[in-house]
Amino acid sequence: MGGGAGEAIFYFGRDADFHTMTVTSFAQRVTSVQFDAVVAARSEELARGTNYESNTSMLSSQEAWSPTETLLSHYASVDVADAQVRELHVLVEDAHVAITTTAYDAAQLQDAEARLRDMLERVRRVGDPASAGRGLCLGAVVVDADSDYEELQLGFRAEGRAHSDVRFQISLDTFRPPDDEPTLIARGEANLAGLGVKPKTLKKGECQLAGMEGEQWLGRFEEEGRPQHGFYAETNVRSPSPRQPKLMVEMFTGGEDASGGPAASSLGDEEAIALWETIVASLRERPGA
């Protein structure tokens, strides 16, 4: 079973018809036995919870749409019984995907399930992302949601034990930022100053991200004398669109050790910068997306 890929939120409509759909790619190279086991564990996790308004289990129902499609229905929170989540787990060939949407009252339940069925038709397994065509790639699947806005987060972690502390996150969205929003460097340095954090700046300035103009800030932090890295890059797009979204890349080293204390980075400054520059230089627009 391969590692997880990430999560995308798709936004549709405005005002009264506004709703969101979340697509999560958990893993690929998943067998039907593994899929059933993960879904069963998720169902049991929900069943153990309690919705205090209804004084019943958080899991309200479970329904098999097919041998590779299972719908879990549960309350959206422990405190309120009106809002219910429809969480559809699907095995798309060998990729485990969940599609989720929320109905905020009983009158919306039928529409929520109809949205799930529609989105299910828009998710397909891909081999080569470069030839996947229209849509948003989420690991082993592509989602052609035709949404008004979208927001994506992809997480990666080094598998080798020697560098298991190295983590990447890639985020994109198509929301227009406020006209007076500062750029990455100005915003980040102001936030650090406000928190009283004084990292060592290793590098900052203009950069290219997937062919778009942007900024980057690379810094080393100290946690109880242990060095860690926080590297950030962001495009300067002021009017994002699916064709040219707002893109942010982050890399972290260090983190926490087994006891919950700070862990030192497995990479020195120059090693971390070299890895970062290799990753950033590899980003490019996917043909036909």
Backbone bond lengths (Angstrom), bond angles and torsions (degrees), N, CA, C in turn:
res aa  C-N    CA-C-N  psi(-1)  N-CA   C-N-CA  omega(-1)  CA-C   N-CA-C  phi
1 M - - - 1.458 - - 1.521 108.22 -
2 G 1.342 117.17 125.10 1.455 122.19 -178.43 1.509 112.61 -81.31
3 G 1.345 116.64 169.00 1.457 121.95 -176.37 1.509 113.31 -73.99
4 G 1.341 115.88 163.01 1.448 121.43 179.69 1.513 111.84 -71.68
5 A 1.320 116.28 162.62 1.453 120.30 -173.82 1.515 113.50 -117.83
6 G 1.319 118.85 -36.59 1.459 117.76 -179.54 1.508 113.93 148.82
7 E 1.330 114.96 -164.81 1.458 121.34 -172.81 1.517 110.42 -146.02
8 A 1.323 116.02 141.02 1.458 121.63 176.66 1.520 109.46 -128.49
9 I 1.341 116.32 139.23 1.460 122.21 175.48 1.523 107.48 -112.49
10 F 1.328 116.19 128.10 1.456 122.32 -179.94 1.531 108.76 -111.51
11 Y 1.336 115.10 131.93 1.466 121.80 -175.80 1.522 109.09 -109.69
12 F 1.335 115.44 131.93 1.459 121.39 -177.97 1.521 110.43 -127.49
13 G 1.338 115.95 139.88 1.454 121.08 170.39 1.512 114.41 73.08
14 R 1.298 114.67 -178.24 1.458 122.75 -179.82 1.537 108.30 -138.61
15 D 1.303 116.52 154.99 1.462 123.22 172.11 1.532 111.59 51.99
16 A 1.360 116.91 -118.23 1.456 120.66 -171.40 1.521 113.21 -64.99
17 D 1.331 118.54 -31.49 1.464 120.51 -177.55 1.526 112.65 -98.67
18 F 1.329 117.25 13.62 1.471 120.77 -178.57 1.522 110.55 -68.65
19 H 1.335 116.67 135.66 1.456 121.85 171.78 1.521 109.53 -157.49
20 T 1.304 115.76 163.82 1.467 121.18 178.99 1.514 109.43 -125.60
21 M 1.329 114.60 155.97 1.452 122.78 173.60 1.524 106.84 -130.83
22 T 1.307 117.22 133.67 1.460 121.68 177.77 1.522 109.21 -113.38
23 V 1.320 116.23 130.21 1.463 121.67 176.33 1.520 107.18 -117.55
24 T 1.321 116.23 123.32 1.465 122.53 -179.62 1.516 109.52 -117.64
25 S 1.324 116.47 127.67 1.457 121.96 175.33 1.525 107.73 -100.64
26 F 1.328 116.62 112.37 1.458 120.75 -175.05 1.526 112.68 -86.57
27 A 1.331 116.49 -50.00 1.457 120.09 -174.44 1.516 109.68 -163.34
28 Q 1.310 115.88 164.10 1.454 122.00 175.55 1.520 108.73 -127.21
29 R 1.333 116.87 173.27 1.461 122.89 -172.78 1.527 109.76 55.45
30 V 1.324 114.88 45.60 1.460 122.68 -177.64 1.530 109.16 -100.57
31 T 1.312 117.48 131.60 1.459 121.48 175.38 1.532 109.47 -84.39
32 S 1.322 116.55 164.47 1.465 120.06 178.29 1.527 111.03 -63.75
33 V 1.326 117.04 -33.35 1.467 120.39 178.11 1.526 110.44 -66.26
34 Q 1.310 116.46 -44.53 1.466 120.39 178.11 1.522 110.90 -64.24
35 F 1.316 116.73 -41.28 1.466 121.20 178.55 1.522 110.59 -59.47
36 D 1.343 116.39 -49.26 1.468 120.23 -179.64 1.527 111.43 -59.96
37 A 1.324 116.53 -37.96 1.466 120.16 -178.46 1.521 111.38 -67.34
38 V 1.326 116.85 -41.71 1.471 120.17 -179.87 1.528 110.39 -67.17
39 V 1.324 117.27 -42.42 1.468 120.66 179.26 1.525 110.06 -64.29
40 A 1.326 117.17 -41.33 1.466 120.51 178.42 1.525 111.29 -61.97
41 A 1.333 115.98 -40.36 1.470 119.50 178.73 1.525 110.71 -65.50
42 R 1.314 117.44 -39.46 1.466 120.71 177.99 1.524 110.35 -65.88
43 S 1.321 117.19 -41.52 1.462 121.03 178.09 1.526 111.12 -61.66
44 E 1.323 116.65 -43.51 1.462 120.28 179.22 1.527 111.66 -65.39
45 E 1.330 116.12 -37.20 1.465 120.22 178.40 1.531 110.52 -61.36
46 L 1.337 116.06 -45.39 1.460 120.00 178.67 1.522 111.55 -66.33
47 A 1.324 116.48 -39.74 1.464 120.80 -177.72 1.525 112.08 -63.90
48 R 1.323 116.58 -29.86 1.476 119.82 179.96 1.526 112.34 -73.18
49 G 1.341 117.26 -20.87 1.459 120.51 -179.58 1.520 112.03 -79.79
50 T 1.333 115.75 163.29 1.471 121.38 -178.20 1.518 110.47 -126.21
51 N 1.327 116.25 132.39 1.452 121.69 169.72 1.525 106.88 -92.41
52 Y 1.337 116.45 115.16 1.459 120.08 -169.87 1.517 113.37 -76.52
53 E 1.326 117.97 -23.88 1.465 118.47 177.50 1.528 111.18 -69.75
54 S 1.343 116.42 -42.04 1.470 120.25 179.64 1.524 112.43 -92.32
55 N 1.348 116.06 -12.68 1.466 122.44 -176.91 1.531 110.86 56.62
56 T 1.330 115.92 40.44 1.459 121.62 177.88 1.528 109.12 -132.12
57 S 1.318 115.59 175.92 1.460 121.22 178.01 1.522 110.46 -61.94
58 M 1.332 116.09 149.10 1.464 120.98 175.09 1.528 111.19 -62.47
59 L 1.313 117.30 -31.12 1.467 121.33 178.15 1.520 108.91 -83.19
60 S 1.325 116.77 115.77 1.469 119.83 -178.23 1.523 112.36 -91.91
61 S 1.343 117.39 -29.78 1.472 119.14 176.79 1.515 110.50 -166.14
62 Q 1.337 115.42 161.30 1.457 122.86 174.48 1.521 107.57 -136.96
63 E 1.333 116.42 131.12 1.455 120.96 -175.90 1.527 110.06 -138.34
64 A 1.324 116.56 129.53 1.461 121.42 176.68 1.523 108.65 -87.89
65 W 1.324 116.71 112.88 1.462 119.90 175.94 1.521 110.76 -77.82
66 S 1.305 116.02 -29.22 1.462 122.84 177.54 1.526 106.28 -164.84
67 P 1.345 119.27 175.65 1.473 119.46 178.22 1.530 113.22 -60.88
68 T 1.334 118.32 -19.90 1.470 120.81 -179.07 1.525 112.33 -118.19
69 E 1.331 116.60 17.30 1.473 121.35 -179.59 1.521 109.32 -139.38
70 T 1.332 116.85 117.09 1.459 121.25 -179.92 1.517 109.78 -128.15
71 L 1.339 116.06 125.67 1.461 122.10 179.41 1.522 110.04 -98.35
72 L 1.341 116.04 120.74 1.459 121.99 173.34 1.525 107.92 -105.38
73 S 1.327 116.62 123.78 1.466 121.56 178.21 1.520 108.00 -109.05
74 H 1.346 115.60 128.70 1.468 118.31 -177.75 1.521 110.32 -150.33
75 Y 1.317 115.29 161.85 1.457 120.90 178.67 1.530 109.82 -67.99
76 A 1.333 115.81 146.98 1.459 120.35 -177.42 1.524 112.01 -74.30
77 S 1.330 117.65 -24.12 1.465 120.73 178.47 1.518 109.30 -151.32
78 V 1.322 116.27 166.52 1.466 120.54 -179.37 1.523 111.86 -76.33
79 D 1.328 117.54 -15.25 1.461 120.72 -172.09 1.527 114.34 -100.48
80 V 1.342 117.58 -24.33 1.464 121.54 -172.65 1.515 109.75 -122.35
81 A 1.346 116.39 138.11 1.462 120.65 -177.78 1.526 112.42 -101.56
82 D 1.321 118.50 -13.82 1.464 120.22 -176.45 1.525 112.61 -69.45
83 A 1.330 117.30 -46.46 1.458 121.49 -175.79 1.525 110.17 -82.39
84 Q 1.339 115.66 128.70 1.455 120.74 -179.82 1.527 110.25 -128.60
85 V 1.318 114.90 141.82 1.460 122.16 179.68 1.516 109.19 -99.00
86 R 1.328 115.65 136.61 1.459 122.08 171.50 1.529 106.94 -107.53
87 E 1.311 117.64 114.42 1.465 124.45 -172.32 1.534 108.44 -118.85
88 L 1.320 116.47 104.24 1.465 121.93 -175.80 1.524 110.03 -99.61
89 H 1.318 116.85 117.16 1.462 122.25 176.32 1.520 108.49 -96.33
90 V 1.333 115.34 130.22 1.458 120.96 -173.25 1.523 109.47 -134.90
91 L 1.321 115.73 140.85 1.459 121.19 170.34 1.525 106.57 -101.12
92 V 1.340 115.62 102.94 1.464 121.77 179.76 1.522 106.79 -91.05
93 E 1.328 115.70 97.12 1.466 121.93 -167.19 1.530 108.29 56.77
94 D 1.336 118.90 -102.79 1.470 118.92 179.13 1.521 112.13 -117.12
95 A 1.332 117.41 17.54 1.469 121.69 -179.57 1.528 110.05 -107.58
96 H 1.337 116.73 126.59 1.468 121.83 178.01 1.523 109.08 -86.81
97 V 1.332 115.12 118.32 1.456 122.41 -177.50 1.518 108.70 -127.81
98 A 1.347 116.59 144.65 1.462 121.41 171.64 1.519 108.86 -119.96
99 I 1.324 115.93 135.75 1.464 122.72 176.76 1.523 107.03 -116.93
100 T 1.320 116.94 126.50 1.461 121.23 -171.79 1.515 111.08 -130.62
101 T 1.342 115.84 140.20 1.457 121.23 171.54 1.523 107.87 -148.67
102 T 1.326 117.11 163.35 1.467 122.00 -174.92 1.519 110.78 -121.09
103 A 1.321 115.55 135.46 1.468 122.61 170.85 1.527 106.74 -105.48
104 Y 1.334 116.50 125.43 1.465 119.73 -173.61 1.526 113.59 -89.77
105 D 1.322 117.86 -7.07 1.461 122.01 170.12 1.524 107.43 -157.55
106 A 1.328 116.26 171.87 1.466 120.95 -174.60 1.524 112.92 -60.95
107 A 1.331 117.13 -30.09 1.465 120.51 -178.13 1.530 112.30 -67.30
108 Q 1.334 116.86 -18.14 1.460 120.64 -177.40 1.532 113.46 -96.38
109 L 1.325 118.02 -4.09 1.457 120.84 -173.89 1.529 112.52 -62.38
110 Q 1.331 116.80 -44.10 1.465 119.93 -178.80 1.519 111.01 -63.58
111 D 1.342 116.53 -41.79 1.464 119.98 178.12 1.525 111.08 -65.00
112 A 1.328 117.00 -37.02 1.460 120.66 -179.56 1.529 110.69 -61.91
113 E 1.319 117.23 -44.45 1.458 119.53 179.65 1.528 111.30 -69.22
114 A 1.327 117.15 -34.03 1.463 119.94 176.06 1.527 110.52 -64.40
115 R 1.338 116.94 -37.04 1.468 120.33 177.22 1.527 110.87 -64.27
116 L 1.327 116.76 -39.33 1.460 120.23 178.43 1.532 110.88 -61.55
117 R 1.328 116.62 -45.00 1.469 120.14 -179.26 1.526 110.80 -64.17
118 D 1.319 116.77 -38.09 1.459 119.96 178.60 1.526 111.09 -66.98
119 M 1.336 116.75 -45.19 1.459 119.92 -179.67 1.523 111.24 -65.62
120 L 1.332 117.10 -34.92 1.453 121.01 178.77 1.529 111.05 -56.65
121 E 1.323 116.94 -36.18 1.464 121.42 179.54 1.531 111.63 -72.32
122 R 1.317 117.21 -14.16 1.465 121.97 -175.83 1.530 112.91 -100.62
123 V 1.320 117.20 2.70 1.467 121.96 -179.88 1.525 108.46 -109.43
124 R 1.312 116.31 127.14 1.472 118.81 179.65 1.529 109.93 -140.72
125 R 1.307 114.36 153.22 1.463 122.02 178.26 1.522 109.50 -76.84
126 V 1.334 116.49 140.80 1.460 120.44 178.27 1.517 109.21 -127.27
127 G 1.331 114.76 150.05 1.452 120.16 174.83 1.511 110.06 -96.02
128 D 1.325 116.26 -66.01 1.457 122.58 179.74 1.523 109.10 -101.32
129 P 1.341 119.54 109.50 1.465 120.97 -179.62 1.520 113.31 -55.96
130 A 1.327 117.48 -29.73 1.461 120.15 -177.73 1.522 112.20 -64.84
131 S 1.341 116.98 -23.63 1.464 120.16 -179.55 1.524 111.79 -114.86
132 A 1.341 117.08 20.09 1.464 121.04 -175.58 1.518 112.88 -75.10
133 G 1.339 117.82 -19.40 1.459 120.11 -179.14 1.512 112.47 80.53
134 R 1.334 115.25 -159.78 1.458 122.79 -173.45 1.530 111.48 -62.06
135 G 1.317 115.62 140.15 1.454 120.81 174.59 1.509 112.12 130.54
136 L 1.325 115.03 179.52 1.458 122.56 -179.03 1.520 108.52 -105.91
137 C 1.337 117.08 120.47 1.466 121.19 -179.79 1.515 110.14 -78.68
138 L 1.319 115.16 131.34 1.454 122.41 179.72 1.525 106.58 -131.90
139 G 1.322 114.82 82.40 1.448 118.87 -176.01 1.513 111.17 67.08
140 A 1.330 116.43 -117.94 1.462 121.79 -175.06 1.521 113.28 -87.09
141 V 1.315 118.66 -1.09 1.463 121.05 -179.11 1.522 110.32 -125.13
142 V 1.338 115.52 157.78 1.455 121.63 173.18 1.523 107.17 -120.68
143 V 1.348 116.64 138.98 1.458 122.68 -177.31 1.523 108.55 -117.83
144 D 1.317 116.54 116.14 1.459 122.23 177.35 1.528 107.72 -102.07
145 A 1.347 116.02 78.23 1.465 121.13 -168.57 1.518 113.85 -83.09
146 D 1.334 117.99 -23.13 1.464 122.24 -176.65 1.533 110.58 54.65
147 S 1.333 115.40 47.91 1.466 121.27 -176.81 1.521 110.90 -92.10
148 D 1.333 115.58 168.62 1.462 120.71 176.86 1.527 110.81 -78.35
149 Y 1.320 116.22 -39.54 1.459 122.38 176.74 1.521 107.98 -139.99
150 E 1.332 115.66 160.40 1.450 119.36 177.04 1.517 109.79 -147.30
151 E 1.320 114.70 153.02 1.459 121.62 -179.03 1.530 107.22 -140.85
152 L 1.317 117.12 129.35 1.459 121.54 -172.00 1.511 110.50 -131.18
153 Q 1.341 115.71 141.97 1.460 121.48 170.65 1.520 108.65 -135.02
154 L 1.328 115.03 127.96 1.460 121.84 176.08 1.523 108.23 -119.30
155 G 1.323 116.60 133.44 1.457 120.32 179.29 1.516 111.17 -117.97
156 F 1.313 116.37 139.75 1.463 122.24 178.45 1.526 108.35 -133.51
157 R 1.330 115.40 145.37 1.455 119.75 177.92 1.519 108.75 -139.72
158 A 1.324 116.33 138.19 1.465 120.01 179.65 1.529 109.85 -62.48
159 E 1.346 116.75 134.58 1.462 120.29 -178.49 1.525 112.37 -84.69
160 G 1.333 118.14 -29.23 1.457 120.41 -178.72 1.519 111.75 -65.53
161 R 1.304 116.94 135.21 1.464 121.30 -176.37 1.526 111.80 -58.87
162 A 1.333 116.72 -33.16 1.461 119.59 -176.28 1.527 112.08 -65.98
163 H 1.335 117.16 -26.47 1.468 120.25 -177.54 1.534 111.37 -130.44
164 S 1.324 117.12 34.40 1.464 120.26 -177.66 1.524 112.52 -69.64
165 D 1.334 117.17 -9.20 1.464 120.56 178.71 1.523 112.35 -83.40
166 V 1.337 118.69 -8.15 1.462 121.89 -176.34 1.523 109.10 -83.80
167 R 1.338 116.66 124.13 1.457 121.94 -175.43 1.525 109.61 -131.71
168 F 1.340 115.85 141.04 1.458 122.25 176.26 1.513 109.92 -120.93
169 Q 1.308 115.62 149.42 1.461 120.21 169.78 1.521 108.63 -139.59
170 I 1.322 115.51 132.53 1.462 122.08 175.85 1.515 107.93 -117.35
171 S 1.315 117.49 125.47 1.461 122.51 -179.28 1.519 109.30 -125.15
172 L 1.323 115.61 144.04 1.460 119.16 171.91 1.515 108.93 -144.42
173 D 1.317 115.83 152.07 1.453 120.27 174.23 1.525 109.24 -152.81
174 T 1.317 115.30 166.12 1.465 120.85 -179.35 1.520 111.57 -118.51
175 F 1.336 116.87 24.43 1.464 121.13 176.14 1.526 110.00 -84.19
176 R 1.313 116.52 138.49 1.458 120.00 177.77 1.522 109.44 -76.62
177 P 1.341 118.17 125.66 1.464 120.10 179.44 1.532 110.54 -75.93
178 P 1.329 117.35 161.32 1.476 119.54 174.52 1.525 110.33 -58.03
179 D 1.325 116.22 146.14 1.468 120.49 -177.05 1.528 112.05 -59.99
180 D 1.330 117.09 -29.53 1.466 120.11 -177.39 1.525 112.88 -98.21
181 E 1.331 118.64 13.69 1.464 119.94 -179.51 1.524 110.35 -68.08
182 P 1.331 118.68 127.43 1.467 120.70 178.73 1.524 111.38 -66.12
183 T 1.312 116.26 159.21 1.452 120.28 175.98 1.528 109.90 -74.42
184 L 1.316 116.55 173.96 1.459 122.10 -172.89 1.515 113.34 -52.94
185 I 1.335 118.24 -51.21 1.462 121.14 -174.55 1.525 110.85 -64.03
186 A 1.324 117.27 -49.35 1.464 120.76 -179.00 1.527 110.87 -61.73
187 R 1.314 116.76 -43.32 1.462 121.23 -179.01 1.525 111.15 -66.81
188 G 1.331 116.38 -45.68 1.455 120.09 -177.49 1.516 113.05 -66.60
189 E 1.334 116.79 -44.32 1.459 119.07 -178.82 1.520 111.76 -67.72
190 A 1.333 117.20 -33.66 1.463 120.15 176.15 1.530 110.73 -65.94
191 N 1.337 116.42 -40.10 1.467 119.91 178.87 1.527 111.05 -65.49
192 L 1.333 117.19 -42.84 1.460 120.36 179.29 1.524 111.36 -63.18
193 A 1.344 115.71 -42.59 1.467 119.47 178.95 1.521 110.70 -62.89
194 G 1.342 116.43 -40.43 1.454 120.15 179.45 1.514 113.01 -64.35
195 L 1.329 116.51 -30.05 1.465 121.08 179.09 1.523 112.74 -88.71
196 G 1.325 116.35 -5.50 1.457 120.02 -178.42 1.513 113.73 74.25
197 V 1.330 117.70 20.39 1.470 122.62 179.94 1.521 108.75 -91.02
198 K 1.337 116.84 132.83 1.460 120.93 -176.57 1.526 110.79 -125.58
199 P 1.338 116.94 78.60 1.459 119.62 179.03 1.528 111.02 -77.89
200 K 1.316 116.33 168.02 1.462 120.89 172.28 1.527 107.28 -90.76
201 T 1.310 116.74 120.57 1.456 120.91 177.55 1.522 109.16 -77.38
202 L 1.327 116.62 119.19 1.455 121.93 -179.20 1.519 111.95 -90.49
203 K 1.333 115.69 -32.68 1.460 119.99 -178.31 1.517 108.80 -168.25
204 K 1.331 117.22 142.69 1.457 120.06 174.63 1.522 108.86 -157.43
205 G 1.341 114.41 156.75 1.458 118.67 178.93 1.516 111.87 141.44
206 E 1.327 115.79 -164.46 1.454 121.70 -177.71 1.526 110.86 -72.75
207 C 1.349 115.34 152.38 1.459 120.94 176.58 1.525 108.97 -155.68
208 Q 1.310 115.81 170.02 1.460 122.46 176.09 1.529 108.63 -109.59
209 L 1.328 115.92 132.54 1.460 121.59 176.77 1.529 107.93 -125.84
210 A 1.314 116.56 110.14 1.468 121.69 178.94 1.525 111.51 51.86
211 G 1.322 116.54 39.73 1.450 121.37 178.11 1.512 114.87 83.15
212 M 1.340 118.08 3.86 1.464 122.29 -179.59 1.527 109.80 -110.79
213 E 1.349 115.60 147.58 1.460 120.77 178.02 1.525 109.83 -70.04
214 G 1.335 116.02 140.71 1.446 119.30 179.07 1.513 112.03 -159.21
215 E 1.330 115.60 -170.27 1.458 122.99 177.21 1.518 109.44 -130.28
216 Q 1.335 115.23 155.80 1.449 120.09 174.91 1.521 110.34 -136.56
217 W 1.318 114.41 151.35 1.469 121.24 175.79 1.522 106.73 -140.02
218 L 1.336 116.13 122.98 1.461 122.11 -178.92 1.528 109.23 -119.27
219 G 1.299 117.01 125.93 1.456 119.59 -176.83 1.516 113.71 -139.48
220 R 1.334 114.89 157.06 1.463 121.89 173.97 1.516 108.75 -112.91
221 F 1.311 116.26 130.57 1.452 122.80 179.80 1.531 109.33 -111.15
222 E 1.305 116.14 158.08 1.469 121.11 176.73 1.527 108.43 -119.21
223 E 1.329 116.59 125.43 1.457 122.48 175.01 1.526 107.71 -119.81
224 E 1.317 115.94 106.89 1.478 121.86 -177.20 1.527 110.55 52.60
225 G 1.324 115.23 42.90 1.452 120.89 177.48 1.511 114.99 80.31
226 R 1.327 117.81 1.87 1.461 121.34 -179.22 1.533 109.19 -102.77
227 P 1.330 117.53 124.62 1.465 120.19 -177.52 1.523 112.07 -74.59
228 Q 1.326 115.94 139.06 1.456 123.76 175.65 1.523 107.99 -139.23
229 H 1.328 117.26 159.24 1.454 120.65 -178.72 1.529 111.48 -118.70
230 G 1.329 114.72 146.10 1.448 122.15 170.76 1.517 108.10 -135.70
231 F 1.330 117.59 109.49 1.458 122.94 -178.31 1.530 108.74 -114.13
232 Y 1.345 116.71 137.84 1.453 121.21 -176.01 1.529 110.12 -138.55
233 A 1.326 116.55 142.59 1.462 121.91 172.10 1.519 108.07 -143.98
234 E 1.334 116.05 144.73 1.462 120.87 -175.71 1.513 109.86 -150.10
235 T 1.324 116.78 139.91 1.464 120.43 177.33 1.532 109.82 -73.62
236 N 1.328 115.04 157.25 1.465 121.25 179.33 1.519 112.46 -96.59
237 V 1.324 118.29 22.35 1.461 122.33 -177.55 1.527 109.75 -62.78
238 R 1.322 117.35 125.12 1.465 121.53 -179.20 1.530 112.81 -97.24
239 S 1.322 117.15 -21.75 1.471 121.44 178.32 1.525 108.37 -128.38
240 P 1.333 117.72 76.93 1.460 120.89 -175.34 1.527 112.54 -63.75
241 S 1.316 115.49 154.24 1.458 123.10 177.28 1.523 106.97 -152.73
242 P 1.348 118.47 165.98 1.466 119.12 176.18 1.528 112.32 -55.97
243 R 1.321 117.08 -30.59 1.461 120.43 178.95 1.520 111.96 -74.85
244 Q 1.333 117.14 -32.78 1.456 121.96 -178.71 1.530 108.97 -139.98
245 P 1.335 117.74 79.06 1.466 121.13 -175.63 1.519 112.08 -78.82
246 K 1.304 114.49 167.39 1.460 121.17 169.26 1.523 107.04 -75.07
247 L 1.326 117.31 124.17 1.461 122.06 -174.18 1.521 109.74 -120.89
248 M 1.334 116.49 133.40 1.460 121.54 176.64 1.520 109.16 -132.46
249 V 1.325 116.05 135.19 1.461 122.71 178.17 1.521 108.07 -121.65
250 E 1.325 116.65 135.12 1.457 121.46 -179.80 1.530 109.43 -132.65
251 M 1.310 116.73 144.07 1.463 121.90 174.33 1.522 108.90 -135.06
252 F 1.326 115.84 135.18 1.459 121.47 -179.44 1.527 109.15 -129.73
253 T 1.312 116.27 145.61 1.458 121.38 171.35 1.521 107.95 -129.66
254 G 1.317 114.91 160.29 1.462 118.76 -177.96 1.514 110.45 92.79
255 G 1.334 116.44 -119.05 1.464 120.15 -179.45 1.507 111.13 97.30
256 E 1.353 115.81 -138.33 1.458 121.24 -177.63 1.521 110.36 -117.01
257 D 1.347 115.37 149.04 1.461 119.52 173.89 1.520 109.71 -89.15
258 A 1.330 117.16 -175.27 1.460 121.52 -174.84 1.520 112.76 -61.40
259 S 1.331 117.42 -26.82 1.465 120.64 -178.87 1.520 113.28 -90.74
260 G 1.335 116.54 0.19 1.458 120.19 179.84 1.511 114.41 92.63
261 G 1.319 117.50 -1.34 1.457 120.93 177.14 1.521 111.28 -85.15
262 P 1.324 117.55 169.83 1.470 120.32 -179.25 1.525 111.82 -67.46
263 A 1.325 115.39 139.25 1.465 121.75 178.32 1.519 109.14 -110.66
264 A 1.326 116.04 141.46 1.456 120.45 179.42 1.520 110.26 -75.45
265 S 1.327 115.40 150.48 1.457 121.17 176.69 1.522 110.34 -63.03
266 S 1.338 115.90 142.23 1.463 120.55 175.17 1.523 111.21 -82.91
267 L 1.335 117.64 -4.77 1.462 122.85 -178.92 1.520 110.36 -117.21
268 G 1.312 116.85 140.18 1.455 120.79 169.99 1.523 109.95 -75.61
269 D 1.326 116.21 173.09 1.464 119.83 -177.57 1.524 112.50 -57.42
270 E 1.313 117.54 -49.36 1.462 120.43 -176.73 1.524 111.36 -67.30
271 E 1.333 117.13 -37.03 1.464 119.99 177.03 1.521 110.75 -64.23
272 A 1.341 116.88 -43.17 1.461 120.81 -179.85 1.524 110.96 -64.40
273 I 1.328 117.08 -42.26 1.468 120.89 179.53 1.527 110.15 -64.41
274 A 1.329 117.74 -42.28 1.467 120.90 179.87 1.523 111.25 -62.36
275 L 1.335 117.36 -42.92 1.461 120.72 178.08 1.523 110.24 -63.89
276 W 1.320 117.07 -45.68 1.467 122.37 179.20 1.518 110.74 -57.57
277 E 1.298 117.56 -48.43 1.467 120.65 -176.81 1.521 111.29 -65.34
278 T 1.326 117.32 -33.17 1.457 120.00 176.39 1.530 111.20 -66.34
279 I 1.328 116.41 -43.95 1.467 120.58 179.64 1.516 111.11 -65.40
280 V 1.321 117.24 -48.12 1.471 120.84 -177.72 1.527 110.95 -61.63
281 A 1.335 116.81 -40.25 1.462 120.35 -179.44 1.529 112.11 -67.50
282 S 1.341 117.45 -21.76 1.468 120.46 -177.49 1.526 112.92 -83.02
283 L 1.336 118.26 -12.36 1.460 120.96 -178.10 1.527 110.31 -72.09
284 R 1.329 115.38 133.44 1.468 119.66 179.17 1.518 109.15 -153.99
285 E 1.297 115.62 159.77 1.458 121.39 177.77 1.528 110.13 -68.75
286 R 1.319 116.37 136.15 1.468 119.99 179.15 1.527 109.73 -81.40
287 P 1.328 118.50 128.01 1.473 120.41 -178.72 1.526 112.18 -60.30
288 G 1.327 116.54 133.85 1.449 121.26 175.13 1.504 115.87 77.87
289 A 1.338 117.53 6.54 1.457 119.88 -176.13 1.519 112.34 -70.61
